[in-house]
Amino acid sequence: MLKRVLIANRGEIALRILRACREADIETVAVYSQADGEALYVQLANRAVCIGPAPAAQSYLNQTALLTVAKATGCDGVHPGYGFLSENGDFADRCGQEGLTFIGPSGDTIRKAGSKSVARRLMQQAGIPITPGSDGPVTSEAEALAVAAQVGFPVLLKASAGGGGRGIRRCDDSGQLHSAYAQAKAEAMACFGDDTLYVEKLVLGPKHIEFQIAADCHGNVIHLGDRDCSIQRRNQKLIEEAPAWCLSAKLREQMGEAAVAAARAVNYEGVGTVEFLLDRDAERFYFMEINTRIQVEHGITELITGVDLVREQLRIASGLPLSLSQEQVCLSGHAIECRINAEDPQQDFRPTPGKVEFLHFPGGYGVRVDSGLYNGCTLSPFYDSLAAKLMVHAPTRLEAVRQMRRSLEEFTLEGFPTNGELSYQILYHPTFIRGNYTTAFLDENLPRLLDFSRRLNQEEEKG
């Protein structure tokens, strides 16, 4: 096993990695910016080193500084978590060149999967269904328009190096494509340093289904079930479920096999996620992308499989085989995750970071909270607005829904607004209860959900 790991990240995922390392008897070195000096993961690490000023470009994205700290502190591994440098193939390569084990796939695999246009071509060659669209990147607005005319509107312009819902524009006709092309290229360049775009047919009213995969250096590749991540706002996930309620046993098997084939197509090694779109009739699915890292929502897969995915990452990086075979993967019960973000839905989801005046996390059987917050700490305005991940696990979906409602009622965070109340309203919506919601759910229902919350708060203020 690895002996000492540099955690090249922050917040709750840094804390999650730290705990897994400690349980595996692996020492940890945390890095932190000047804004994160009092963070919980910094206080719990074996050693912590300030990596630079608050801006991520000068701290968590500073590859040279990270590698210097890793070598100076005697680390033999680097765990990138998610976000920041986790899907940067050049950083993975540099770790190897410095004699450090990058806890994730190779730089070559990251680049293959990270280029959405390259990944689409590889999936097509592997016989995995892809949505109609361009065979590769489009090099001009005219070429994008020609592809759109061929596959039919509506289409999506998507950043080839994209992720996290950025660099995507919907075009319902040629007029929209004209302005969207320039916007998508500009956003792609600003977010990823690469303005390459491709065109994809828009699947109307789909489900967003993803499969957790794991692969070792001994040729073993498995999937660990699926998650429904369709409750989204502007392509940002809000609520996730595992397993997906809409999948039949036959379709789950087919999509799982496709996920494993996708991993093999890019020579995957590590823990990752293959994402699909499922049409509104739950009959046809299409490859969307591969995320070459641990996912924010990995915890609900851990709850239904009993597999510690971060521990599995450490095993794989140490050259050990997977701890289980495909036949040993068993999905038990139902899990739901709500992302509690420091944002105000009533103010167009304006970020609301600040000091935690009082904090109480829910508990009880089957409840898990991943968070780096504690009473008196400050949620920094320099980074992601994620405050906590609230997860529940129960024998049935209905029991999990009820458990999550109770947990949200108990969840208390004073000091700044969050989206917790919105998640609570969604859990009572008939469409959510039936489980037949799509990625369009919030677009269709957000105004009514917010209006209900507003009226409810007004009534409470009146007593």
Legacy VTK file of the C-alpha trace (Angstrom):
# vtk DataFile Version 3.0
C-alpha trace
ASCII
DATASET POLYDATA
POINTS 463 float
0.000 0.000 0.000
0.935 3.641 -0.313
2.643 5.078 2.752
1.974 8.808 2.601
-0.509 10.660 0.399
-0.732 14.327 -0.515
-4.393 15.384 -0.644
-4.470 17.903 -3.492
-7.908 19.242 -2.654
-9.969 20.889 0.082
-13.303 20.808 1.911
-15.413 17.724 2.490
-13.709 15.601 -0.180
-10.297 16.257 1.402
-11.776 15.153 4.719
-13.285 12.053 3.102
-9.932 11.061 1.603
-8.121 11.764 4.872
-10.414 9.437 6.806
-10.036 6.618 4.279
-6.243 6.976 4.378
-6.171 6.919 8.148
-8.251 3.724 8.236
-5.797 2.173 5.779
-2.840 3.275 7.945
-1.667 5.733 5.286
-0.270 9.065 6.466
-1.698 12.247 4.964
-0.323 15.631 4.015
-2.975 18.299 3.480
-2.505 21.484 1.508
-4.495 24.614 2.136
-4.794 28.149 0.855
-4.590 31.178 3.106
-8.407 31.194 3.134
-8.582 27.605 4.448
-6.198 27.734 7.392
-8.908 26.829 9.924
-10.549 24.113 7.787
-11.439 20.873 9.533
-9.398 18.672 7.178
-6.340 20.837 7.862
-6.749 20.322 11.594
-7.080 16.536 11.257
-4.291 15.804 8.773
-0.976 14.342 9.936
0.653 17.389 8.426
-0.651 20.485 6.629
1.188 22.937 4.378
-0.017 26.327 3.146
0.071 26.206 -0.640
-0.609 29.864 -1.500
-3.144 32.708 -1.526
-6.918 32.194 -1.655
-7.435 32.240 -5.455
-7.419 28.639 -6.707
-5.077 29.492 -9.578
-2.432 30.447 -7.014
-3.033 27.512 -4.666
-5.037 24.379 -5.456
-4.325 24.647 -9.190
-0.624 25.387 -8.784
0.874 22.131 -10.027
4.481 23.030 -9.301
3.704 24.013 -5.718
1.704 20.844 -5.109
4.450 18.593 -6.458
7.102 20.462 -4.494
5.178 19.946 -1.253
4.577 16.272 -2.071
8.271 15.588 -2.622
9.432 17.729 0.295
7.147 15.885 2.722
8.077 12.393 1.506
4.758 11.507 -0.131
4.548 8.584 -2.517
1.007 9.303 -3.750
-1.213 12.231 -4.731
-5.004 12.101 -4.443
-6.705 14.843 -6.484
-10.254 14.349 -5.147
-12.735 15.925 -7.567
-12.607 19.289 -9.295
-9.387 21.310 -9.466
-6.713 19.034 -11.052
-8.562 15.726 -10.763
-9.174 15.463 -14.525
-5.977 17.108 -15.698
-3.973 14.622 -17.717
-0.834 16.769 -17.649
-0.880 16.833 -13.844
-1.246 13.044 -13.753
1.760 12.768 -16.074
3.830 15.174 -13.975
3.122 13.142 -10.850
4.506 10.066 -12.574
7.559 11.942 -13.810
8.283 12.994 -10.226
8.011 9.413 -8.967
4.597 9.968 -7.371
1.573 7.719 -7.820
-1.392 9.677 -9.154
-4.485 8.154 -7.544
-6.567 8.010 -10.675
-6.235 6.915 -14.294
-3.276 7.708 -16.534
-2.855 11.052 -18.231
-3.541 9.385 -21.594
-6.839 7.939 -20.342
-7.852 11.277 -18.811
-7.229 13.028 -22.125
-9.162 10.418 -24.108
-12.149 10.567 -21.788
-11.839 14.295 -21.142
-12.139 15.166 -24.808
-15.839 14.614 -25.315
-15.430 14.440 -29.088
-12.666 11.803 -28.831
-14.670 9.833 -26.261
-17.725 9.811 -28.526
-15.669 8.340 -31.359
-14.154 5.662 -29.107
-17.590 4.707 -27.767
-18.966 4.464 -31.282
-16.110 2.138 -32.221
-16.868 0.029 -29.137
-20.514 -0.347 -30.175
-21.883 1.844 -27.379
-24.886 3.986 -28.375
-24.142 7.703 -28.756
-26.479 10.554 -29.548
-26.434 11.709 -33.192
-24.039 14.593 -33.768
-20.673 15.607 -35.154
-18.077 12.892 -35.707
-15.513 15.079 -33.971
-14.936 18.736 -33.147
-16.564 21.376 -35.331
-14.133 24.020 -36.505
-16.552 26.753 -37.529
-20.055 28.047 -37.015
-20.914 26.973 -40.567
-19.834 23.396 -39.838
-21.844 23.360 -36.612
-24.884 24.627 -38.525
-24.462 21.912 -41.175
-24.339 19.163 -38.526
-27.380 20.622 -36.753
-29.320 20.693 -39.999
-28.392 17.058 -40.632
-29.398 15.663 -37.207
-32.256 18.117 -36.683
-32.876 20.802 -34.081
-32.791 21.134 -31.123
-29.077 20.499 -30.601
-26.461 21.172 -27.955
-23.164 22.916 -28.528
-20.806 21.347 -25.990
-17.243 22.040 -24.947
-15.058 19.079 -25.864
-13.008 19.596 -22.688
-16.084 20.463 -20.626
-17.592 19.273 -17.405
-19.759 20.478 -14.546
-22.415 21.795 -16.927
-20.165 24.515 -18.352
-19.550 25.280 -22.007
-22.995 24.019 -23.061
-25.582 25.912 -25.109
-28.975 24.726 -26.350
-29.974 25.761 -29.854
-33.568 25.357 -31.027
-32.962 26.879 -34.474
-30.229 28.312 -36.681
-30.738 31.805 -35.278
-29.931 30.671 -31.757
-26.895 28.749 -32.968
-25.287 31.940 -34.275
-25.061 33.611 -30.857
-24.682 30.361 -28.904
-21.587 29.328 -30.859
-19.589 32.363 -29.770
-20.883 32.134 -26.186
-20.034 28.439 -25.841
-16.511 28.939 -27.251
-15.848 31.869 -24.916
-17.087 29.965 -21.845
-15.144 26.847 -22.817
-11.934 28.839 -23.154
-12.503 30.665 -19.874
-13.304 27.475 -17.915
-11.064 24.884 -19.543
-8.472 26.748 -21.604
-9.800 24.946 -24.691
-12.571 26.330 -26.914
-13.090 23.174 -28.994
-16.795 22.414 -29.490
-18.837 19.555 -30.853
-22.527 19.242 -31.749
-24.914 16.744 -30.204
-28.602 16.095 -30.833
-30.639 17.163 -27.803
-32.555 14.269 -26.247
-35.760 15.890 -25.005
-36.983 15.056 -21.504
-34.268 12.512 -20.686
-33.135 10.900 -17.488
-29.502 11.433 -16.464
-28.252 7.997 -15.378
-24.681 7.245 -14.385
-22.853 4.021 -13.566
-20.027 3.743 -11.065
-17.053 1.847 -12.465
-13.827 0.515 -10.987
-10.861 -1.003 -12.805
-7.469 -2.275 -11.662
-4.128 -2.890 -13.377
-4.827 -6.627 -13.555
-7.520 -6.320 -16.224
-10.507 -6.430 -13.867
-13.300 -3.958 -14.671
-16.632 -3.840 -12.848
-19.557 -1.515 -12.310
-21.122 -0.886 -8.918
-24.633 -0.005 -9.935
-26.286 3.175 -11.057
-27.485 6.572 -9.886
-30.277 8.846 -11.105
-28.962 12.416 -11.212
-31.823 14.034 -13.132
-32.782 16.676 -10.541
-30.585 19.444 -11.889
-30.480 23.190 -12.285
-28.443 24.480 -15.214
-26.756 21.087 -15.489
-25.735 21.190 -11.812
-26.989 18.213 -9.798
-29.109 18.883 -6.722
-30.583 15.525 -5.656
-29.314 12.060 -6.578
-30.736 8.580 -6.019
-29.241 5.105 -6.136
-30.263 2.899 -7.727
-32.254 4.587 -10.500
-35.938 3.882 -9.882
-36.790 3.864 -13.605
-34.503 1.034 -14.746
-35.758 -2.469 -15.368
-33.443 -5.346 -14.489
-32.776 -5.951 -18.195
-31.967 -2.310 -18.949
-29.740 -2.041 -15.871
-27.780 -5.048 -17.080
-27.421 -3.595 -20.593
-26.281 -0.195 -19.336
-23.909 -1.765 -16.838
-22.295 -3.812 -19.597
-21.998 -0.647 -21.711
-20.340 1.174 -18.799
-17.747 -1.592 -18.426
-17.141 -1.574 -22.195
-16.696 2.206 -22.074
-14.072 1.856 -19.346
-12.196 -0.737 -21.376
-12.372 1.469 -24.489
-10.245 4.145 -22.790
-7.987 1.685 -20.887
-9.421 2.843 -17.588
-7.662 2.206 -14.291
-9.163 3.571 -11.082
-12.612 4.598 -9.896
-14.812 6.655 -12.219
-18.259 7.204 -13.660
-19.842 6.590 -17.046
-22.810 8.870 -17.696
-25.755 8.146 -19.969
-28.923 9.832 -21.160
-32.055 7.680 -21.046
-34.955 8.702 -23.269
-38.300 9.659 -21.764
-39.741 6.210 -22.514
-36.886 4.528 -20.594
-36.128 2.375 -23.617
-33.057 3.833 -25.363
-29.888 5.087 -23.723
-26.960 7.080 -25.080
-23.403 7.552 -23.888
-22.791 11.062 -22.577
-19.337 11.175 -20.943
-16.815 9.535 -18.615
-15.770 11.303 -15.427
-12.239 10.167 -14.585
-12.434 10.808 -10.831
-14.430 10.127 -7.709
-17.871 11.755 -7.971
-19.464 14.187 -5.533
-22.319 11.683 -5.151
-20.156 8.583 -4.664
-21.488 8.196 -1.108
-24.898 6.887 -2.120
-23.250 4.138 -4.156
-21.226 3.242 -1.079
-24.461 3.032 0.915
-26.198 0.599 -1.454
-23.122 -1.569 -2.176
-21.216 -1.479 1.114
-18.029 -0.724 -0.852
-15.669 2.049 0.291
-14.838 3.640 -3.061
-11.987 5.809 -1.774
-10.409 2.751 -0.170
-10.809 1.020 -3.538
-8.966 3.924 -5.175
-6.086 3.501 -2.742
-5.945 -0.254 -3.398
-5.898 0.217 -7.158
-3.202 2.903 -6.979
-1.121 0.542 -4.826
-1.242 -2.094 -7.561
-3.659 -4.389 -5.742
-6.602 -6.103 -7.476
-10.179 -4.985 -6.905
-11.545 -6.238 -3.612
-14.587 -7.809 -5.294
-15.773 -9.223 -8.607
-18.837 -8.237 -10.614
-20.701 -11.248 -9.272
-20.083 -10.048 -5.710
-21.591 -6.595 -6.300
-24.992 -6.514 -4.618
-27.312 -3.502 -4.558
-29.151 -3.272 -1.247
-31.958 -0.850 -0.472
-32.261 2.703 -1.709
-30.144 5.819 -1.044
-30.755 9.519 -1.665
-28.374 12.470 -1.499
-29.252 16.148 -1.178
-26.525 18.664 -1.863
-26.842 21.481 0.658
-25.363 24.536 -1.031
-24.748 28.011 0.345
-27.048 29.740 -2.099
-30.410 31.498 -1.998
-32.971 30.023 -4.419
-35.237 33.035 -3.812
-32.478 35.312 -5.142
-31.737 33.384 -8.355
-29.451 31.044 -6.393
-27.080 33.823 -5.403
-24.066 32.382 -3.513
-24.350 33.091 0.219
-21.116 31.960 1.920
-20.468 33.206 5.435
-19.826 32.279 9.044
-21.619 29.301 10.571
-23.394 30.696 13.628
-24.992 27.390 14.643
-24.854 23.951 13.061
-26.696 20.733 13.792
-26.459 17.701 11.537
-29.243 15.096 11.555
-28.534 11.574 12.742
-30.220 8.254 13.209
-30.089 4.904 11.492
-29.118 5.138 7.827
-28.196 8.858 7.871
-24.787 10.112 6.679
-23.476 13.663 6.377
-20.259 14.524 4.529
-19.192 18.063 5.357
-16.211 20.099 6.427
-18.313 22.589 8.393
-18.344 23.037 12.151
-19.779 25.605 14.553
-17.985 28.923 14.190
-16.205 28.141 10.928
-16.533 30.222 7.761
-17.555 28.874 4.369
-15.128 30.586 2.006
-16.458 32.712 -0.887
-13.488 31.729 -3.043
-14.603 28.182 -3.872
-17.595 25.961 -4.524
-20.767 26.723 -2.543
-21.235 23.111 -1.350
-21.809 23.155 2.416
-22.773 19.540 3.100
-23.914 16.338 1.446
-26.851 14.808 3.284
-27.382 11.117 2.500
-29.868 8.512 3.691
-30.191 4.761 3.132
-33.310 2.670 3.708
-34.744 -0.687 2.590
-37.158 0.913 0.084
-37.344 4.125 -1.920
-40.428 5.370 -0.075
-38.712 4.814 3.266
-35.632 6.661 1.978
-37.774 9.607 0.858
-39.405 9.819 4.278
-36.035 9.486 5.966
-34.622 12.336 3.887
-37.602 14.564 4.694
-37.063 13.970 8.407
-33.330 14.581 8.063
-33.869 17.873 6.247
-36.282 18.952 8.970
-33.560 18.271 11.527
-30.724 19.810 9.522
-29.999 23.251 11.015
-27.505 25.757 9.656
-27.702 29.337 10.895
-25.551 32.098 9.472
-26.412 32.038 5.782
-29.218 30.770 3.509
-29.033 27.379 1.807
-31.050 25.455 -0.750
-32.174 22.923 1.874
-35.767 24.110 1.901
-36.012 23.755 -1.881
-34.834 20.145 -1.646
-37.447 19.573 1.047
-40.201 20.912 -1.240
-39.023 18.693 -4.106
-39.305 15.594 -1.909
-43.043 16.258 -1.561
-43.683 16.904 -5.241
-45.910 14.209 -6.839
-43.596 13.825 -9.826
-40.622 13.158 -7.568
-42.592 10.758 -5.401
-43.580 8.775 -8.493
-39.949 8.770 -9.616
-40.709 9.715 -13.218
-39.011 13.126 -13.198
-36.539 14.132 -15.919
-33.736 16.674 -16.271
-36.451 19.214 -17.125
-38.068 18.898 -13.682
-36.695 22.097 -12.144
-37.161 24.134 -15.322
-40.828 23.143 -15.274
-41.506 23.371 -11.534
-39.078 25.838 -9.969
-41.357 28.930 -10.021
-44.163 27.076 -8.221
-41.778 25.494 -5.721
-40.235 28.858 -4.870
-43.637 30.539 -4.645
-44.855 27.877 -2.231
-41.752 28.310 -0.067
-42.183 32.071 -0.089
-45.816 31.893 1.007
-44.983 29.323 3.666
-42.264 31.545 5.116
-44.612 34.533 5.133
-47.220 32.541 7.061
-44.610 31.433 9.599
-43.487 35.042 10.115
-47.103 36.045 10.803
-47.268 33.332 13.478
LINES 1 464
463 0 1 2 3 4 5 6 7 8 9 10 11 12 13 14 15 16 17 18 19 20 21 22 23 24 25 26 27 28 29 30 31 32 33 34 35 36 37 38 39 40 41 42 43 44 45 46 47 48 49 50 51 52 53 54 55 56 57 58 59 60 61 62 63 64 65 66 67 68 69 70 71 72 73 74 75 76 77 78 79 80 81 82 83 84 85 86 87 88 89 90 91 92 93 94 95 96 97 98 99 100 101 102 103 104 105 106 107 108 109 110 111 112 113 114 115 116 117 118 119 120 121 122 123 124 125 126 127 128 129 130 131 132 133 134 135 136 137 138 139 140 141 142 143 144 145 146 147 148 149 150 151 152 153 154 155 156 157 158 159 160 161 162 163 164 165 166 167 168 169 170 171 172 173 174 175 176 177 178 179 180 181 182 183 184 185 186 187 188 189 190 191 192 193 194 195 196 197 198 199 200 201 202 203 204 205 206 207 208 209 210 211 212 213 214 215 216 217 218 219 220 221 222 223 224 225 226 227 228 229 230 231 232 233 234 235 236 237 238 239 240 241 242 243 244 245 246 247 248 249 250 251 252 253 254 255 256 257 258 259 260 261 262 263 264 265 266 267 268 269 270 271 272 273 274 275 276 277 278 279 280 281 282 283 284 285 286 287 288 289 290 291 292 293 294 295 296 297 298 299 300 301 302 303 304 305 306 307 308 309 310 311 312 313 314 315 316 317 318 319 320 321 322 323 324 325 326 327 328 329 330 331 332 333 334 335 336 337 338 339 340 341 342 343 344 345 346 347 348 349 350 351 352 353 354 355 356 357 358 359 360 361 362 363 364 365 366 367 368 369 370 371 372 373 374 375 376 377 378 379 380 381 382 383 384 385 386 387 388 389 390 391 392 393 394 395 396 397 398 399 400 401 402 403 404 405 406 407 408 409 410 411 412 413 414 415 416 417 418 419 420 421 422 423 424 425 426 427 428 429 430 431 432 433 434 435 436 437 438 439 440 441 442 443 444 445 446 447 448 449 450 451 452 453 454 455 456 457 458 459 460 461 462
